[in-house]
Amino acid sequence: MKPLGDLETLVMQTLWAHPSSTVREIHGRMEGDHKRAYTTIMTTMDRLYGKDLLTREKDGLAWRYRPALTEAELELQLADRLATEILETHGEVGLAAFVDAASADPSMLDRLEALIAARRDER
C-alpha cells in the first residue's frame, strides 16, 4: 500500500471524526481550501474502499462508509510497509540510516533499544 494522498488523508481524517458517513455528509464537512467537487469526494471514497480502507453498506440510494482501520492501525501498517521496503531495497545502508535518524533524539534511540530488546525476548 502506498501512503495516502492529501485528499485521501483528509477524507480518512473526516471519517475517523464521523465514522459513519455518506459522500454527501463528508462533502458537506469540507470547508475553505479543502472544499472539492462532490464527484471528487465520491471518487476518492470509492478508491479508499477499493484499497480496503473503508467499508460501505447501502443506505437508501447512497453508500454509508466507515473506516476499516483506526488511524493508529493505518499508521502502523504504512510504517511497517515503508520500513520493510527501505530494508529490502537498501539493506545495511537503510538500517544505518534508520539508526542515524533515531540518534538525533536520544530518547528515540533509547526507545529503539527497548523495542529491540523486547523483540529479542519474544523469541
ABEGO torsion letter per residue (X at the ends): XBBBBAAAAAAAAAAAABABBBAAAAAAABBEAABBBAAAAAAAAAAAAAAGABBBBBBEABBBBBBABBAAAAAAAAAAAAAAAAAAAAEAAAAAAAAAAAAABAAAAAAAAAAAAAAAAAX
